[in-house]
Amino acid sequence: MKVLIAAIFTVSLFSIRVIAHPPQNIDIKVSGEKIDVIVTHNVANPSNHYIEQIKVSLNNKPIIKQSYNIQENKVNQIANYIIPGLKKGDKIALGADCSKFGKLDKTITVE
């Protein structure tokens, strides 16, 4: 009986991970004070499985927190931000949270 319960539990966890998954990639491009963000997150239905939140920090200080109720398309979520005073050497940390499961973080240094 314990083995059966353990097997059901394991299969359930695996099923959730197959259906819900964290973002696969974050691409950040910097041009002057503008950053263009593409969060890759392949989903079947972007109205119920989507990038729920994007957070941006500059030099370890949170500056942007944007929430979503739907993903732009089945492949990714795109965001564009203006960061006044952004300069070479600044560190941009970006976090993207899935509405179902997981998150992905990426940090870059402005060149």
C-alpha positions in Angstrom: 0.0 0.0 0.0 2.8 2.4 0.9 4.5 1.6 -2.4 1.3 2.4 -4.3 0.8 5.7 -2.6 4.4 6.6 -3.2 4.1 5.7 -6.9 0.9 7.8 -7.3 2.6 10.8 -5.5 5.6 10.5 -7.8 3.5 10.3 -11.0 1.4 13.3 -9.8 4.5 15.4 -9.2 6.0 14.5 -12.6 2.6 15.3 -14.3 2.6 18.8 -12.7 6.1 19.5 -13.9 5.3 18.4 -17.5 2.3 20.7 -17.6 3.8 23.6 -15.7 7.3 24.7 -16.2 9.6 27.7 -15.5 10.6 30.1 -18.3 13.3 28.6 -20.6 15.3 31.7 -21.3 15.6 35.4 -20.7 17.2 37.6 -23.4 18.1 41.2 -22.4 19.3 43.8 -24.9 20.5 47.2 -23.8 20.4 50.3 -26.1 21.3 53.5 -24.2 18.7 53.8 -21.4 16.3 51.3 -23.0 16.2 47.5 -22.3 14.3 45.1 -24.4 13.4 41.8 -22.7 12.2 38.5 -24.3 11.2 35.8 -21.8 11.0 32.4 -23.7 8.1 30.4 -22.2 6.5 27.9 -24.5 2.9 27.1 -23.5 -0.2 25.6 -25.1 -2.6 28.2 -23.8 -1.2 31.6 -22.9 -4.4 32.7 -21.3 -4.1 30.3 -18.4 -0.3 29.5 -18.3 1.8 32.6 -18.7 4.6 34.8 -17.4 2.9 36.3 -14.4 5.6 38.8 -13.3 8.8 40.4 -14.5 11.0 42.1 -11.9 14.0 44.3 -12.7 16.7 45.4 -10.3 19.5 47.9 -11.0 22.7 47.5 -9.0 20.8 45.3 -6.5 17.9 47.9 -6.1 14.4 46.8 -7.2 13.1 49.3 -9.7 10.4 47.6 -11.8 7.7 45.0 -11.0 5.3 44.3 -13.8 2.4 41.8 -13.5 0.6 40.1 -16.4 -2.7 38.2 -16.6 -2.0 36.6 -20.0 1.1 35.9 -22.1 1.6 37.8 -25.3 1.8 34.6 -27.4 2.5 30.8 -27.1 6.3 31.3 -27.3 7.3 34.4 -25.2 6.5 37.5 -23.2 8.1 40.7 -24.5 8.7 43.8 -22.3 10.5 47.1 -22.9 11.7 49.4 -20.2 13.4 52.8 -20.0 15.9 53.1 -17.1 17.0 56.8 -16.7 20.7 57.1 -16.1 21.6 53.6 -17.2 25.3 53.4 -17.9 28.2 51.1 -18.6 29.1 48.9 -15.6 25.6 48.9 -14.2 24.2 45.5 -13.2 20.7 44.6 -14.4 19.0 41.6 -12.7 15.8 40.4 -14.2 13.4 37.7 -12.8 10.5 36.1 -14.6 7.8 34.1 -12.8 5.5 31.5 -14.4 1.9 31.6 -13.3 1.9 27.8 -12.7 5.4 26.8 -11.6 8.9 28.1 -11.4 10.9 31.2 -12.2 14.1 32.2 -13.9 16.6 34.9 -13.1 19.3 36.5 -15.2 21.9 39.2 -14.4 23.9 41.1 -17.0 26.4 44.0 -16.8 25.8 46.9 -19.1 28.7 47.1 -21.7 
